[in-house]
Amino acid sequence: MNARNLTLATAAFARTFWAWNLIGPLPSSYTKRLDLSPGRQSLFTAVCFISIIPALRTAPAAEVRQRV
């Protein structure tokens, strides 16, 4: 059971890291296009990140629930 939990935690971390690397470069291009201040740029990044991560987490959780 511990190996399974470790595997799932590692997979969740990898997906989160991947999502952050996917979203991280976006604010610089949007900052130029939308003329955002640094505070608004941070808020923009946080909202994008917070909205995408739960979607990435539900897929593996749903798969695990179906198997149990």
PyMOL commands that set and color helices and strands:
alter all, ss='L'
color gray80, all
select helices_A, chain A and resi 2-23+26-34+38-67
alter helices_A, ss='H'
color red, helices_A
deselect
rebuild
show_as cartoon
